[in-house]
């Protein structure tokens, strides 16, 4: 059983899709890192 579950996440800025159909599961005690193109996140 996931501690955190996200399904079908979408984000838009104006007419630009930034995120489209993102799914993820995070187990208790796990960690997640999001890194952007410049290495920041």
Biotite code that builds the C-alpha atoms (Angstrom):
import biotite.structure as struc

atoms = struc.array([
    struc.Atom([0.000, 0.000, 0.000], chain_id="A", res_id=1, res_name="UNK", atom_name="CA", element="C"),
    struc.Atom([1.404, 3.371, -1.047], chain_id="A", res_id=2, res_name="UNK", atom_name="CA", element="C"),
    struc.Atom([1.931, 6.152, 1.501], chain_id="A", res_id=3, res_name="UNK", atom_name="CA", element="C"),
    struc.Atom([1.272, 8.682, -1.279], chain_id="A", res_id=4, res_name="UNK", atom_name="CA", element="C"),
    struc.Atom([-0.317, 7.978, -4.653], chain_id="A", res_id=5, res_name="UNK", atom_name="CA", element="C"),
    struc.Atom([-0.814, 10.464, -7.499], chain_id="A", res_id=6, res_name="UNK", atom_name="CA", element="C"),
    struc.Atom([-2.602, 9.508, -10.699], chain_id="A", res_id=7, res_name="UNK", atom_name="CA", element="C"),
    struc.Atom([-3.102, 11.566, -13.865], chain_id="A", res_id=8, res_name="UNK", atom_name="CA", element="C"),
    struc.Atom([-1.480, 14.787, -12.584], chain_id="A", res_id=9, res_name="UNK", atom_name="CA", element="C"),
    struc.Atom([-1.701, 17.700, -15.037], chain_id="A", res_id=10, res_name="UNK", atom_name="CA", element="C"),
    struc.Atom([-0.376, 21.269, -14.880], chain_id="A", res_id=11, res_name="UNK", atom_name="CA", element="C"),
    struc.Atom([-0.662, 24.033, -17.452], chain_id="A", res_id=12, res_name="UNK", atom_name="CA", element="C"),
    struc.Atom([0.698, 27.555, -17.722], chain_id="A", res_id=13, res_name="UNK", atom_name="CA", element="C"),
    struc.Atom([-1.420, 29.353, -20.298], chain_id="A", res_id=14, res_name="UNK", atom_name="CA", element="C"),
    struc.Atom([-1.480, 27.166, -23.415], chain_id="A", res_id=15, res_name="UNK", atom_name="CA", element="C"),
    struc.Atom([1.629, 25.168, -22.413], chain_id="A", res_id=16, res_name="UNK", atom_name="CA", element="C"),
    struc.Atom([1.311, 21.732, -20.793], chain_id="A", res_id=17, res_name="UNK", atom_name="CA", element="C"),
    struc.Atom([4.004, 21.499, -18.107], chain_id="A", res_id=18, res_name="UNK", atom_name="CA", element="C"),
    struc.Atom([2.953, 18.127, -16.679], chain_id="A", res_id=19, res_name="UNK", atom_name="CA", element="C"),
    struc.Atom([0.673, 15.699, -18.483], chain_id="A", res_id=20, res_name="UNK", atom_name="CA", element="C"),
    struc.Atom([-0.581, 12.375, -17.120], chain_id="A", res_id=21, res_name="UNK", atom_name="CA", element="C"),
    struc.Atom([1.986, 11.929, -14.318], chain_id="A", res_id=22, res_name="UNK", atom_name="CA", element="C"),
    struc.Atom([1.480, 8.857, -12.097], chain_id="A", res_id=23, res_name="UNK", atom_name="CA", element="C"),
    struc.Atom([3.591, 8.003, -9.051], chain_id="A", res_id=24, res_name="UNK", atom_name="CA", element="C"),
    struc.Atom([3.528, 5.995, -5.847], chain_id="A", res_id=25, res_name="UNK", atom_name="CA", element="C"),
    struc.Atom([5.688, 6.670, -2.812], chain_id="A", res_id=26, res_name="UNK", atom_name="CA", element="C"),
    struc.Atom([6.110, 4.018, -0.134], chain_id="A", res_id=27, res_name="UNK", atom_name="CA", element="C"),
    struc.Atom([6.397, 4.943, 3.551], chain_id="A", res_id=28, res_name="UNK", atom_name="CA", element="C"),
    struc.Atom([10.056, 5.664, 4.347], chain_id="A", res_id=29, res_name="UNK", atom_name="CA", element="C"),
    struc.Atom([10.882, 6.321, 0.689], chain_id="A", res_id=30, res_name="UNK", atom_name="CA", element="C"),
    struc.Atom([11.857, 9.638, -0.862], chain_id="A", res_id=31, res_name="UNK", atom_name="CA", element="C"),
    struc.Atom([11.369, 11.388, -4.172], chain_id="A", res_id=32, res_name="UNK", atom_name="CA", element="C"),
    struc.Atom([13.512, 14.004, -5.905], chain_id="A", res_id=33, res_name="UNK", atom_name="CA", element="C"),
    struc.Atom([12.342, 16.136, -8.834], chain_id="A", res_id=34, res_name="UNK", atom_name="CA", element="C"),
    struc.Atom([15.185, 17.689, -10.802], chain_id="A", res_id=35, res_name="UNK", atom_name="CA", element="C"),
    struc.Atom([14.689, 20.402, -13.398], chain_id="A", res_id=36, res_name="UNK", atom_name="CA", element="C"),
    struc.Atom([16.770, 21.047, -16.516], chain_id="A", res_id=37, res_name="UNK", atom_name="CA", element="C"),
    struc.Atom([19.249, 23.271, -14.664], chain_id="A", res_id=38, res_name="UNK", atom_name="CA", element="C"),
    struc.Atom([19.694, 20.714, -11.863], chain_id="A", res_id=39, res_name="UNK", atom_name="CA", element="C"),
    struc.Atom([17.431, 22.566, -9.448], chain_id="A", res_id=40, res_name="UNK", atom_name="CA", element="C"),
    struc.Atom([14.313, 20.932, -8.103], chain_id="A", res_id=41, res_name="UNK", atom_name="CA", element="C"),
])
